[in-house]
Protein backbone atom coordinates (compact mmCIF):
# COMPACT_ATOMS: atom_id res chain seq x y z
CA UNK A 1 0.00 0.00 0.00
CA UNK A 2 1.12 3.55 -0.76
CA UNK A 3 1.89 5.70 2.23
CA UNK A 4 -0.33 8.78 2.38
CA UNK A 5 1.65 11.97 2.31
CA UNK A 6 0.97 14.14 5.36
CA UNK A 7 -0.13 17.61 4.31
CA UNK A 8 1.59 20.72 5.67
CA UNK A 9 -1.67 21.89 7.28
CA UNK A 10 -1.89 18.61 9.20
CA UNK A 11 1.74 18.89 10.31
CA UNK A 12 1.24 22.47 11.54
CA UNK A 13 -1.98 21.52 13.37
CA UNK A 14 -0.27 18.52 14.97
CA UNK A 15 2.69 20.67 16.02
CA UNK A 16 0.33 23.18 17.66
CA UNK A 17 -1.58 20.46 19.55
CA UNK A 18 1.64 18.82 20.74
CA UNK A 19 2.95 22.22 21.84
CA UNK A 20 -0.16 22.95 23.94
CA UNK A 21 -0.03 19.44 25.42
CA UNK A 22 3.62 19.92 26.39
CA UNK A 23 2.87 23.27 28.07
CA UNK A 24 0.03 21.70 30.09
CA UNK A 25 2.18 18.72 31.02
CA UNK A 26 5.02 20.96 32.18
CA UNK A 27 2.54 23.04 34.20
CA UNK A 28 1.13 19.92 35.89
CA UNK A 29 4.63 18.62 36.71
CA UNK A 30 5.66 21.99 38.17
CA UNK A 31 2.50 22.25 40.26
CA UNK A 32 2.96 18.71 41.52
CA UNK A 33 6.62 19.40 42.31
CA UNK A 34 5.65 22.61 44.12
CA UNK A 35 3.10 20.72 46.19
CA UNK A 36 5.73 18.15 47.17
CA UNK A 37 8.12 20.97 48.06
CA UNK A 38 5.51 22.62 50.26
CA UNK A 39 4.86 19.30 52.01
CA UNK A 40 8.60 18.80 52.47
CA UNK A 41 8.87 22.27 54.01
CA UNK A 42 5.91 21.35 56.26
CA UNK A 43 3.80 24.16 54.83
CA UNK A 44 1.28 21.35 54.24
CA UNK A 45 1.15 18.47 56.64
CA UNK A 46 0.40 16.08 53.83
CA UNK A 47 -0.32 16.10 50.10
CA UNK A 48 -4.04 15.71 49.59
CA UNK A 49 -5.53 17.44 46.54
CA UNK A 50 -9.12 17.16 47.82
CA UNK A 51 -8.23 19.21 50.90
CA UNK A 52 -6.41 21.92 48.96
CA UNK A 53 -8.24 22.04 45.63
CA UNK A 54 -8.35 25.85 45.52
CA UNK A 55 -4.60 26.18 46.08
CA UNK A 56 -3.97 23.46 43.50
CA UNK A 57 -6.07 25.21 40.81
CA UNK A 58 -4.61 28.63 41.66
CA UNK A 59 -1.02 27.41 41.39
CA UNK A 60 -1.80 25.51 38.21
CA UNK A 61 -3.33 28.66 36.66
CA UNK A 62 -0.47 30.94 37.72
CA UNK A 63 2.22 28.55 36.51
CA UNK A 64 0.38 27.96 33.22
CA UNK A 65 0.04 31.71 32.60
CA UNK A 66 3.67 32.43 33.46
CA UNK A 67 4.86 29.47 31.40
CA UNK A 68 2.60 30.43 28.50
CA UNK A 69 3.74 34.05 28.53
CA UNK A 70 7.37 32.98 28.66
CA UNK A 71 7.03 30.54 25.81
CA UNK A 72 4.96 33.07 23.83
CA UNK A 73 7.71 35.64 24.23
CA UNK A 74 10.31 33.13 23.05
CA UNK A 75 8.23 31.72 20.21
CA UNK A 76 7.10 35.17 19.10
CA UNK A 77 10.51 35.80 17.61
CA UNK A 78 10.49 32.39 15.93
CA UNK A 79 6.90 32.41 14.60
CA UNK A 80 6.12 36.09 13.98
CA UNK A 81 9.41 36.76 12.20
CA UNK A 82 8.56 34.51 9.21
CA UNK A 83 4.99 35.85 9.21
CA UNK A 84 6.29 39.41 9.00
CA UNK A 85 8.66 38.38 6.21
CA UNK A 86 5.71 36.79 4.38
CA UNK A 87 3.52 39.89 4.83
CA UNK A 88 6.34 42.12 3.62
CA UNK A 89 6.81 39.89 0.57
CA UNK A 90 3.07 39.97 -0.19
CA UNK A 91 3.09 43.76 0.01
CA UNK A 92 5.98 43.93 -2.45
CA UNK A 93 4.12 41.62 -4.84
CA UNK A 94 1.01 43.80 -4.61
CA UNK A 95 3.22 46.79 -5.49
CA UNK A 96 4.40 45.00 -8.64
CA UNK A 97 7.84 43.87 -7.41
CA UNK A 98 7.58 40.39 -8.90
CA UNK A 99 11.29 39.68 -8.44
CA UNK A 100 10.63 39.36 -4.67
CA UNK A 101 11.71 36.07 -3.09
CA UNK A 102 11.53 35.08 0.61
CA UNK A 103 13.25 32.65 3.00
CA UNK A 104 11.18 31.63 6.05
CA UNK A 105 13.77 29.39 7.64
CA UNK A 106 13.51 25.70 8.45
CA UNK A 107 10.52 25.75 10.80
CA UNK A 108 7.81 23.12 10.23
CA UNK A 109 5.62 24.16 7.31
CA UNK A 110 7.53 27.36 6.61
CA UNK A 111 9.84 25.89 3.96
CA UNK A 112 6.87 24.69 1.93
CA UNK A 113 5.11 28.03 2.36
CA UNK A 114 8.20 29.91 1.17
CA UNK A 115 8.52 27.62 -1.86
CA UNK A 116 4.88 28.20 -2.82
CA UNK A 117 5.26 31.96 -2.40
CA UNK A 118 8.41 32.01 -4.52
CA UNK A 119 6.73 29.86 -7.20
CA UNK A 120 3.79 32.28 -7.26
CA UNK A 121 6.13 35.25 -7.54
CA UNK A 122 8.07 33.54 -10.32
CA UNK A 123 4.89 32.81 -12.31
CA UNK A 124 3.66 36.39 -11.84
CA UNK A 125 7.03 37.66 -13.04
CA UNK A 126 6.81 35.48 -16.17
CA UNK A 127 3.27 36.70 -16.88
CA UNK A 128 4.35 40.31 -16.40
CA UNK A 129 7.26 39.82 -18.82
CA UNK A 130 4.92 38.22 -21.37
CA UNK A 131 2.37 41.01 -20.89
CA UNK A 132 5.04 43.68 -21.29
CA UNK A 133 6.42 42.00 -24.42
CA UNK A 134 2.93 41.68 -25.83
CA UNK A 135 2.10 45.34 -25.22
CA UNK A 136 5.31 46.37 -27.00
CA UNK A 137 4.76 43.93 -29.87
CA UNK A 138 1.08 44.71 -30.18
CA UNK A 139 1.71 48.45 -30.15
CA UNK A 140 4.23 47.97 -32.95
CA UNK A 141 1.96 45.60 -34.88
CA UNK A 142 -0.95 48.01 -34.50
CA UNK A 143 1.05 51.06 -35.51
CA UNK A 144 2.70 49.46 -38.56
CA UNK A 145 -0.47 48.71 -40.59
CA UNK A 146 -2.06 52.02 -39.60
CA UNK A 147 0.99 53.96 -40.84
CA UNK A 148 1.14 51.80 -43.96
CA UNK A 149 -2.54 52.35 -44.78
CA UNK A 150 -2.28 56.07 -44.13
CA UNK A 151 0.81 56.42 -46.33
CA UNK A 152 -0.68 54.44 -49.21
CA UNK A 153 -3.93 56.40 -49.14
CA UNK A 154 -2.00 59.69 -49.14
CA UNK A 155 0.11 58.45 -52.03
CA UNK A 156 -2.95 57.41 -54.01
CA UNK A 157 -4.58 60.80 -53.45
CA UNK A 158 -1.56 62.84 -54.55
CA UNK A 159 -0.15 60.74 -57.38
CA UNK A 160 -1.49 59.77 -60.76
CA UNK A 161 -1.09 56.02 -60.59
CA UNK A 162 -1.83 53.37 -63.16
CA UNK A 163 -4.69 51.01 -62.52
CA UNK A 164 -2.25 48.18 -61.85
CA UNK A 165 -0.41 50.25 -59.26
CA UNK A 166 -3.66 51.35 -57.66
CA UNK A 167 -4.79 47.73 -57.45
CA UNK A 168 -1.45 46.75 -55.90
CA UNK A 169 -1.81 49.43 -53.25
CA UNK A 170 -5.44 48.48 -52.61
CA UNK A 171 -4.42 44.85 -52.10
CA UNK A 172 -1.79 45.92 -49.55
CA UNK A 173 -4.37 48.07 -47.74
CA UNK A 174 -6.78 45.13 -47.72
CA UNK A 175 -4.13 42.85 -46.19
CA UNK A 176 -3.24 45.40 -43.51
CA UNK A 177 -6.90 45.92 -42.61
CA UNK A 178 -7.30 42.15 -42.40
CA UNK A 179 -4.36 41.99 -39.95
CA UNK A 180 -5.90 44.71 -37.80
CA UNK A 181 -9.25 42.97 -37.82
CA UNK A 182 -7.67 39.65 -36.82
CA UNK A 183 -5.76 41.22 -33.93
CA UNK A 184 -8.76 43.03 -32.47
CA UNK A 185 -11.03 40.00 -32.94
CA UNK A 186 -8.56 37.72 -31.13
CA UNK A 187 -8.22 40.12 -28.21
CA UNK A 188 -12.00 40.47 -27.86
CA UNK A 189 -12.44 36.68 -28.07
CA UNK A 190 -9.74 36.06 -25.48
CA UNK A 191 -11.26 38.60 -23.09
CA UNK A 192 -14.71 37.04 -23.48
CA UNK A 193 -13.53 33.45 -23.08
CA UNK A 194 -11.29 34.20 -20.08
CA UNK A 195 -14.29 35.60 -18.20
CA UNK A 196 -16.42 32.53 -18.96
CA UNK A 197 -16.35 29.66 -16.47
CA UNK A 198 -19.43 27.69 -17.57
CA UNK A 199 -19.88 26.17 -21.02
CA UNK A 200 -23.20 27.20 -22.57
CA UNK A 201 -25.11 26.48 -25.82
CA UNK A 202 -24.03 22.84 -25.93
CA UNK A 203 -25.53 20.66 -28.66
CA UNK A 204 -24.77 17.66 -30.83
CA UNK A 205 -23.20 18.55 -34.19
CA UNK A 206 -21.09 17.08 -37.01
CA UNK A 207 -17.48 17.72 -36.00
CA UNK A 208 -16.07 16.35 -39.27
CA UNK A 209 -18.16 18.73 -41.36
CA UNK A 210 -17.11 21.65 -39.16
CA UNK A 211 -13.40 20.85 -39.57
CA UNK A 212 -13.80 20.56 -43.35
CA UNK A 213 -15.52 23.96 -43.41
CA UNK A 214 -12.64 25.52 -41.46
CA UNK A 215 -10.13 24.06 -43.93
CA UNK A 216 -12.08 25.56 -46.85
CA UNK A 217 -12.25 28.96 -45.11
CA UNK A 218 -8.44 28.99 -45.07
CA UNK A 219 -8.11 27.77 -48.64
CA UNK A 220 -6.38 30.93 -49.91
CA UNK A 221 -3.69 30.64 -47.27
CA UNK A 222 -2.75 26.98 -47.79
CA UNK A 223 -3.02 27.27 -51.57
CA UNK A 224 -0.63 30.21 -51.49
CA UNK A 225 2.00 27.91 -49.93
CA UNK A 226 1.10 25.01 -52.23
CA UNK A 227 0.61 22.69 -49.27
CA UNK A 228 -0.13 19.00 -49.72
CA UNK A 229 -3.33 18.31 -47.77
CA UNK A 230 -4.32 15.05 -46.10
CA UNK A 231 -7.84 15.44 -44.67
CA UNK A 232 -9.36 12.00 -45.10
CA UNK A 233 -11.48 11.09 -42.06
CA UNK A 234 -14.88 9.58 -41.25
CA UNK A 235 -17.95 11.33 -39.84
CA UNK A 236 -17.82 12.09 -36.12
CA UNK A 237 -20.34 13.87 -33.92
CA UNK A 238 -19.65 15.61 -30.59
CA UNK A 239 -21.59 17.59 -28.01
CA UNK A 240 -20.22 21.07 -27.35
CA UNK A 241 -20.39 24.76 -28.17
CA UNK A 242 -20.23 24.73 -31.97
CA UNK A 243 -19.10 28.36 -32.38
CA UNK A 244 -16.32 28.02 -29.81
CA UNK A 245 -14.95 24.79 -31.25
CA UNK A 246 -14.95 26.37 -34.71
CA UNK A 247 -12.47 28.94 -33.33
CA UNK A 248 -10.28 26.06 -32.11
CA UNK A 249 -9.97 24.44 -35.56
CA UNK A 250 -9.53 27.75 -37.39
CA UNK A 251 -6.75 28.79 -35.02
CA UNK A 252 -4.97 25.43 -35.13
CA UNK A 253 -5.19 25.02 -38.90
CA UNK A 254 -4.28 28.67 -39.54
CA UNK A 255 -1.33 28.28 -37.17
CA UNK A 256 -0.22 25.12 -38.98
CA UNK A 257 -0.40 26.87 -42.36
CA UNK A 258 1.57 29.88 -41.09
CA UNK A 259 4.46 27.78 -39.89
CA UNK A 260 4.46 25.23 -42.69
CA UNK A 261 7.23 25.31 -45.24
CA UNK A 262 6.25 25.90 -48.86
CA UNK A 263 5.04 22.74 -50.58
CA UNK A 264 5.04 21.02 -47.20
CA UNK A 265 2.47 18.62 -45.78
CA UNK A 266 -0.63 19.54 -43.78
CA UNK A 267 -2.63 16.73 -42.22
CA UNK A 268 -5.86 16.90 -40.22
CA UNK A 269 -7.23 13.71 -38.71
CA UNK A 270 -10.19 12.75 -36.50
CA UNK A 271 -10.56 9.45 -34.68
CA UNK A 272 -12.05 7.82 -31.61
CA UNK A 273 -9.97 6.77 -28.60
CA UNK A 274 -12.29 5.13 -26.10
CA UNK A 275 -14.88 7.74 -25.11
CA UNK A 276 -12.77 10.62 -26.44
CA UNK A 277 -12.87 12.19 -29.89
CA UNK A 278 -9.34 13.08 -30.95
CA UNK A 279 -8.47 15.77 -33.52
CA UNK A 280 -4.86 16.11 -34.72
CA UNK A 281 -3.43 18.92 -36.84
CA UNK A 282 0.06 18.21 -38.22
CA UNK A 283 2.27 20.47 -40.30
CA UNK A 284 5.74 20.16 -41.79
CA UNK A 285 7.97 23.14 -41.04
CA UNK A 286 9.13 25.25 -38.10
CA UNK A 287 9.89 23.09 -35.04
CA UNK A 288 8.89 23.90 -31.47
CA UNK A 289 11.57 23.21 -28.80
CA UNK A 290 10.44 20.66 -26.20
CA UNK A 291 10.86 23.19 -23.38
CA UNK A 292 8.27 25.40 -25.12
CA UNK A 293 5.54 22.75 -25.39
CA UNK A 294 3.53 24.24 -22.51
CA UNK A 295 4.59 27.85 -23.05
CA UNK A 296 2.99 28.05 -26.52
CA UNK A 297 -0.42 28.08 -24.79
CA UNK A 298 0.53 31.04 -22.56
CA UNK A 299 -1.19 34.30 -23.30
CA UNK A 300 1.02 36.63 -25.39
CA UNK A 301 3.80 34.02 -25.71
CA UNK A 302 5.73 33.92 -28.99
CA UNK A 303 8.59 31.47 -29.33
CA UNK A 304 12.05 32.36 -30.56
CA UNK A 305 11.53 30.30 -33.71
CA UNK A 306 8.21 31.94 -34.54
CA UNK A 307 7.71 34.71 -37.03
CA UNK A 308 6.15 37.46 -34.96
CA UNK A 309 4.73 39.09 -38.05
CA UNK A 310 2.59 36.01 -38.53
CA UNK A 311 0.82 36.20 -35.18
CA UNK A 312 0.41 37.94 -31.85
CA UNK A 313 0.57 35.11 -29.30
CA UNK A 314 -3.18 34.99 -28.64
CA UNK A 315 -4.61 32.26 -30.88
CA UNK A 316 -3.30 29.23 -28.99
CA UNK A 317 -4.28 30.78 -25.66
CA UNK A 318 -7.85 31.07 -26.96
CA UNK A 319 -7.70 27.43 -28.08
CA UNK A 320 -6.51 26.29 -24.63
CA UNK A 321 -9.30 28.16 -22.82
CA UNK A 322 -11.99 26.72 -25.11
CA UNK A 323 -10.68 23.15 -24.77
CA UNK A 324 -10.55 23.56 -20.98
CA UNK A 325 -14.17 24.77 -20.96
CA UNK A 326 -15.07 21.56 -22.84
CA UNK A 327 -13.20 19.54 -20.16
CA UNK A 328 -10.83 18.33 -22.86
CA UNK A 329 -7.07 18.17 -23.31
CA UNK A 330 -4.66 19.81 -25.74
CA UNK A 331 -0.99 19.00 -26.28
CA UNK A 332 1.77 19.51 -28.82
CA UNK A 333 4.67 17.37 -30.01
CA UNK A 334 7.31 18.59 -32.46
CA UNK A 335 9.86 16.12 -33.79
CA UNK A 336 11.35 14.79 -37.04
CA UNK A 337 10.28 17.95 -38.88
CA UNK A 338 6.59 17.50 -37.97
CA UNK A 339 4.58 19.46 -35.41
CA UNK A 340 1.30 17.94 -34.17
CA UNK A 341 -1.34 19.63 -32.03
CA UNK A 342 -3.71 17.08 -30.46
CA UNK A 343 -7.13 17.95 -29.02
CA UNK A 344 -9.02 15.32 -27.02
CA UNK A 345 -12.71 16.02 -26.42
CA UNK A 346 -14.71 14.11 -23.82
CA UNK A 347 -18.33 13.18 -24.41
CA UNK A 348 -20.07 15.88 -22.36
Residue pairs with C-beta under 8 A, 6 or more apart in sequence:
8 109
8 112
8 113
9 109
11 108
11 109
12 108
12 109
15 108
15 109
23 64
23 67
23 68
23 71
24 64
26 67
27 60
27 63
27 64
27 67
28 60
30 63
30 67
31 56
31 59
31 60
31 63
34 59
34 63
35 44
35 47
35 52
35 56
35 59
36 47
38 44
39 45
39 46
39 47
44 52
49 56
78 107
79 107
81 105
82 104
82 105
82 107
82 110
82 113
82 114
85 102
85 103
85 104
86 102
86 104
86 113
86 114
86 117
88 102
89 100
89 101
89 102
89 117
89 121
90 117
92 100
93 100
93 120
93 121
93 124
96 128
98 121
98 124
98 125
98 128
99 121
99 125
100 121
101 118
101 121
102 114
102 117
102 118
103 114
104 110
104 111
104 113
104 114
105 111
126 298
127 298
127 299
130 298
130 299
130 300
130 301
130 313
131 299
131 300
133 300
133 302
134 299
134 300
134 312
134 313
137 300
137 302
137 308
137 312
137 313
138 183
138 312
141 179
141 183
141 308
141 309
141 312
142 180
142 183
145 176
145 177
145 179
145 180
146 180
148 172
148 173
148 176
149 173
149 176
149 177
152 169
152 172
152 173
153 173
155 161
155 169
156 166
156 169
161 169
183 312
183 314
186 312
186 314
186 315
186 318
187 314
189 247
189 318
190 299
190 314
190 317
190 318
190 321
193 244
193 318
193 321
193 322
193 325
194 321
196 325
197 325
199 240
199 241
199 244
199 325
199 326
199 348
200 241
201 241
201 242
201 243
202 239
202 240
202 241
202 348
203 239
203 240
203 242
204 237
204 238
204 239
205 237
205 238
205 240
205 242
206 235
206 236
206 237
207 236
207 237
207 238
207 245
207 270
207 277
207 279
207 345
208 233
208 234
208 235
208 236
208 270
209 235
210 242
210 245
210 246
210 249
211 231
211 233
211 249
211 268
211 270
211 279
212 231
213 246
214 246
214 249
214 250
214 253
215 222
215 229
215 231
215 253
215 268
217 250
218 250
218 253
218 254
218 257
221 254
221 257
221 258
222 229
222 257
222 260
222 266
225 257
225 260
225 261
225 262
225 263
225 264
226 262
226 263
227 257
227 260
227 263
227 264
227 265
227 266
228 263
228 264
228 265
228 266
229 266
229 267
229 268
230 265
230 266
230 267
230 268
230 269
231 267
231 268
233 268
233 269
233 270
233 271
234 270
236 270
236 271
236 272
236 277
238 245
238 277
238 345
238 347
239 347
239 348
240 326
240 345
240 348
241 322
241 325
241 326
244 322
244 325
244 326
245 322
245 326
247 318
247 319
247 322
248 318
248 319
248 322
248 323
248 343
249 279
249 281
251 315
251 316
251 318
251 319
252 281
252 319
252 341
252 343
253 266
253 268
253 281
254 315
255 281
255 311
255 315
255 316
255 341
256 266
256 281
256 282
256 283
256 339
256 341
257 266
257 283
258 307
258 310
258 311
259 283
259 285
259 286
259 306
259 307
259 310
259 339
260 266
260 283
260 284
260 285
261 284
261 285
261 286
264 283
264 284
264 285
265 282
265 283
265 284
265 338
266 281
266 282
266 283
266 284
267 280
267 281
267 282
267 283
268 279
268 280
268 281
268 282
269 279
269 280
269 282
270 277
270 278
270 279
270 280
271 277
271 278
272 278
273 344
275 346
275 347
276 328
276 344
276 345
276 346
276 347
277 344
277 345
277 347
278 342
278 343
278 344
278 345
279 342
279 343
279 345
280 340
280 341
280 342
280 343
281 340
281 341
282 338
282 339
282 340
282 341
283 338
283 339
284 337
284 338
285 337
285 339
286 305
286 306
286 307
286 339
287 305
287 334
287 335
287 337
287 339
288 296
288 303
288 305
288 332
288 334
288 339
289 303
289 304
289 305
289 334
290 334
292 303
293 331
293 332
293 333
293 334
295 301
295 303
296 303
296 316
296 332
297 316
297 317
297 319
297 320
297 330
298 313
298 317
299 313
299 314
299 317
300 312
300 313
300 314
300 317
301 313
301 317
302 308
302 311
302 312
302 313
319 330
319 343
320 330
323 329
323 330
323 343
323 345
326 345
326 346
326 348
327 346
327 348
328 343
328 344
328 345
328 346
329 342
329 343
329 344
330 341
330 342
330 343
330 344
331 341
331 342
332 339
332 340
332 341
332 342
333 339
333 340
333 342
334 340
